[in-house]
Amino acid sequence: MLDYDVQFVGFDNDMLNSSNRIIQLNWKSIMRAHEKEAKSEIPMSSVFYRDEADEVDYCNCNKDDETDVTGVKWVGFKQQFFNQTLIADDKFERGDFEVKMGPENAQDTIKIASANLEIEYFAGKDQFNIPMQMYLGPNDFSLLKSYDLDLDRMVPLGGNIFRFINARVIIPLFNFLNGFIPNYGIIILILTLLIKLVLFPLTYRTYKSSAKMNLLKDDIKAINEKHSKDRQKAQMETMALYRKAGVNPAGGCLPTLLQMPILFAMYRFFPASIELRQQPFLWAEDLSTYDSIMQLPFNIPFYGDHVSLFTLMMTVSSFLYMRMNQQMTPQTNEAMASQMKIMQYAMPVMFLGIFNSLSAALTYYFFLSNIITYIQQYVIKKFFINEDKLKAQIAANKKKPVKKSNFQKRLEDMQRQSQELQKDRANKKRRKK
C-alpha cells in the first residue's frame, strides 16, 4: 500500500478563469497472463470499484464492458491472484470504467482495463494536493480485509451464504492450520476431515433414512407390480406404506441439502486462494491450477489437451459413491430407476470434463470428500445401524394406527380428484369413438 499524491504548483493563473473545475485522471492497464492456464484467468480478471453508496461492483468479466459511476472511493484492476487499486482519500467525482478483451493475436494479453476518473479542484489556489493511495499486491483475503475498504470483495468467495462460510469458517480454519503445518496437501486433508466430522450427524441421518427405505424395497416392488397400469395408485399406496412404517422418504434429502452450501463454498474457495499458488503436492506442481500427468497431442472437446489425475480419481470415486447410493435407495418405478442409472454414468463423465482444467486443490478435496464419506457410511453400517432393530421398529410401526395430517388428507384428495379427472377423460374418448 503506497501513498500516491498528485501536487499542483503554480497552476492558479491557468485555472483561475476556467469554467471546468475538473481534472481528468486517465489510468490504463494491460492485463498479462501470469498463470499456467490463461483461459482460466479471463473470467477472474476485471475492473472492480466502490461507489459513493459503499457498494462494490465490477464490469463484466467475460466480454467487452463499460460503466459510468458517480462518486468513486476506489477502482481496482483485478486479476486471478493480484490487483492494482487506486484509492481516493475522499472520493473521485465520477468514473468511467472499461474492460476490453485482449487481441486474438496477442498470446499474453487477456484483457485491457481502463479508468477515466474526475477530480475536482479549487480554483484560485497557488498550489493544491490530491491525496490518494495505491495498492499493488496479492488478492489475499485477510490482508485486503485489514484495510477496511471492502477491498476483500475482489476475492471471489461466492455470494451470500457461500461467502459467509468461507470468510467466517473456512479461511480462519485454513489459516490456523497453515500456522503450524507447512504442506498444503496435508492441510487440505485435515481440513476435509474436520469438515466431514462436523457434518457426520447429517451423514448419519441420511444413511439411516436410506437404510429404512431400503428395507421396504420388496413392499414397494409388490405395490408397483400390483398397480403397474396405474402409476398414481401405486404412488398413493407407496406413500401410505411410508407413513405406516414411520419412514420419511424426504428424510435423506434435507441433510444432503444442508451440506450443499459447504460444497459450493469450497468450490469457490480453492481457485481463489493465493496461498496455494505455486505450491506443489505429490505429482501436482501447482495446487492453484490443474495437475497434469500427460499432455495430449490434440484437444478433446469439453475435456482439454491434458489428463488430470486428481480429476480422474475424483470421477471414479464419484461414480462409486453414486452407485452405492443408488443401491441403497429403492425406486418407485422402472422409469425412475432407468433415469438414475443414466445419471450414475452421465454425472461422472460431466465431472471429468468440467473439472479437468480446474484447481488441483479442488479436485483433490472432492476426491478426499468422496472417500471419507464412503468410509463414514461403511462405519455407520457396521457399527451404528442395526438392520434387525430397524426391521423390528418398522414392523411395530405398521401395526400402529396411523393418524393422517391435514396436509396428507389434502394430498390424497388431490390425487383422487386427479384420478377421477383422468377416468372421465378416458370415458369421454371412448364415447366419441
NORLIN-V267793 format. One line per field, one symbol per residue. phi: phi as a letter, one per 30 degrees, with the letter a starting at -180 (. if undefined). psi: psi as a letter, one per 40 degrees, with the letter a starting at -180 (. if undefined). burial: b if it has 24 or more other C-alpha atoms within 12 Angstrom, else e. Layout:
phi->???
psi->???
burial->???
//
This chain:
phi->.cdbccccbicdddcdcddcccccccbbbcdcdccdcddddedccaccaccddiccbadedcaeaaabbcibdabbcccebbbbbcbddcaddabccbbbddeddcdcccabcbbcccbdbcdjcdaabcdbbbcbldddeddddddhbiddddddcjchdddddddcbddedddddddbcdcdddedddeddddddddeeddddddddddddddcddddddddddcdcbdddddddddddedddiccdcddddedddddeddddddddddcddeddicdahdddbddbdcbcacddbcceickcbccddddddddddddddddddddcdcdaddddddddddecdddddeeddcdcceddddddddddddddddeddddddbcccdddddddddddddddccdddddddddddddddddddddddddddddd
psi->hihgihhhhfedddedehdhfhhhhhhihhhihdidgddeddeehahiihaeefhhiiihdeihiiihhhghdihhhhadeiihhhhidcihdihhihhiiiidehdehdihiihhihhhihiehdiihhhiihhhaighddddddefefdeeehgeiibddddddddcddddddddedehehdddddddddddddddedddddddddddddddeeddddddddddfdegddddddddddddddefhhdededdddddedddddddddddeehddehfhihbehdheeaiihehhieihhhedafihhddddddddddddddddddddhiieidddddddddddddddddddddedeihdddddddddddddddddddddddedhhddddddddddddeihhhhiddddddddddddddddddddddddddd.
burial->eeeeeeeeeeeeeeeeeeeeeebebebbbbbbbebebbbbbbbbbbbbbbbeeeebbbbbbeebebbebbbbbbbbbbbbbbbbbbbbeebbbbbbbbbbbbeeeeeebbbbbbbbbbbebeeeeeeeebebbebbebbbbbebeeeebbbbbbbbbbeeebbbbbbeebbeebbeeeeeeeebbbbbbbbbbebbeebbebbbbbbbbbbbbbbbbebbbebbeeeeeeebbbbbbbbbbbbbbbbbbebbeeebeebebbbbbbbbbbbbbbbbbbbebeebebbbbbbbeeeeeeeeeeebebbbbbbbbbbbbbbebbbbbbebbbbbbeeeeeebeeebeebbbebbbbbbbbbbbbbbbbbbbbbbbbbbbeebeeeebebeebeeebeeeeeeeeeeeeeeeeeeeeeeeeeeeeeeeeeeeeeee
//
